[in-house]
Amino acid sequence: MNADVTPPLFDDLDQLRTFKNAAVALRIPYFKIQRAARVGIIPTYSLLNKRRYVKLRDILNLMSAA
């Protein structure tokens, strides 16, 4: 048995996700993520294009602070 015990490079909560993917994962309406990102409440990330991404950890931190 050769079990891989190395920790993952990124936690699942730190992976970049599209707004729709994050909404499905957290079971919250898509427009709420979109609105929070537009207003600047949650940080967004962009990689060489115009598509914006979010991290689940950022959204969960915002929800727990409220």
C-alpha positions in Angstrom: 0.0 0.0 0.0 1.4 3.3 -1.1 -0.7 6.0 0.5 -0.1 9.5 -0.6 0.3 11.6 2.6 1.5 14.8 1.1 -0.9 17.7 1.7 -2.6 19.2 -1.3 -1.1 22.4 -2.8 -4.3 24.3 -2.2 -7.3 23.6 0.0 -10.6 23.1 -1.9 -11.8 26.4 -0.3 -8.8 28.3 -1.8 -9.3 27.2 -5.4 -10.5 29.8 -7.8 -14.1 29.3 -9.0 -16.5 31.0 -11.3 -19.4 32.8 -9.8 -21.8 30.1 -10.9 -19.6 27.3 -9.6 -19.2 29.0 -6.2 -23.0 29.6 -6.0 -23.7 25.9 -6.6 -21.1 24.8 -4.1 -22.4 27.0 -1.4 -26.1 26.7 -2.3 -26.7 30.4 -2.5 -28.2 32.4 -5.4 -25.8 33.3 -8.2 -26.9 37.0 -8.2 -25.8 37.4 -4.6 -22.2 36.5 -5.4 -22.3 38.6 -8.5 -23.6 41.6 -6.6 -21.1 41.2 -3.8 -18.3 41.0 -6.3 -19.5 44.1 -8.2 -19.8 46.2 -5.1 -16.4 45.0 -3.9 -17.5 43.1 -0.7 -15.7 40.0 -1.8 -12.4 40.0 -3.7 -12.3 38.8 -7.2 -9.3 37.3 -9.2 -8.7 37.5 -12.9 -6.2 35.4 -14.9 -5.1 36.8 -18.3 -8.7 37.5 -19.4 -11.9 39.3 -18.3 -13.4 36.3 -16.5 -13.5 36.9 -12.8 -13.1 34.2 -10.1 -13.8 34.0 -6.4 -12.6 31.8 -3.5 -15.1 29.9 -1.4 -13.0 30.8 1.7 -13.5 34.6 1.0 -17.3 34.1 0.7 -17.5 31.9 3.9 -15.4 34.5 5.9 -17.8 37.2 4.8 -20.9 35.1 5.7 -19.5 34.2 9.2 -18.6 37.9 9.9 -22.2 39.0 9.2 
